[in-house]
């Protein structure tokens, strides 16, 4: 019998007011722009002013989301910390490289350099908690969060930890936005939040955020969901491969498309990128209610973390906020949610959550 | 010394600290502002960038960076020697 993995606490800092608590997405932040920034809570509630001065935004949002997750779980010390980030601490990387160029590689200060590595966030969380346990960061582009999650699941199942803090995060900086825009990733014109997913043009909106989860092998009193399964698929040749992968994934987790009460997809409003969601829905979930999330948080390689946070919150509320609903009406009882996301058409992932009664 | 305090606040990104709140004579490290070894490197770069002063003998560091006053006196002494 496979060990059940419970989501005992979540924390999310995103372009929505997700760190503030209260009813799920009740105060929608509506944007009409192509890049979204996080709504930042007061980080000084978790970080001493003497330490905060060296932290860039992504470090602060990671530490903040991690603390929210641990607080929700009622845990002060996890057995391990696992993070996933595609871009790492980009802002400090930009600061350091700019200084290298401008100052002809002389008189370089150490702070930006030592804060610019991908595992800075995981390290800072551990330092603040005094956590000497396993600490690992996965930097696998669009699978960074998923592989952090997979590592966590494997560790919990092999019994080497009882509670693990795991999260995915990425920041958007002026440098990264400029570079990624050159690849045609983003729309040329601003789009309204609630119109993005019906947008008839190429490109999406850029986003950022941090989502952390405290996973454990024992449920807490407030636990509402279990992480039933996770799977990734890299560079499928055609949509049939994705459809087959989803069927196999559901089968491996002892269910069929009929058992899925809500589909949560990573649609991002790019007509080219969203095609595959249409194909999957048509083939497997033609009448299923569907929710989406990237119009709320923007596109970034670890956005599936926001999707998983949303799915867990939906299971807690047993309702889908109107602003997240894409198609149909959610059933009264939501027992299983399948999150299907892809990043850039190359990194496809599936996360299955089940309601804990 | 007021300019030096502003430069230190900016270079070290000190939060909730104003030039007026920094005493001329209190220790910069451990006590006082509570600076650490990374800050020491930042202060060495500050001296190079703003005053074109290089610290030839690293062992002088604790003495030079003891307080705002000791830093200011070191800067003045170096500038006078160059003039």
Interface residues (C-beta under 8 A of the other chain):
Chain A: X49 X50 X52 X53 X54 X107 X108 X109 X110 X111 X114
Chain B: X11 X12 X13 X14 X15 X16 X34 X38 X41 X42 X45 X48 X49
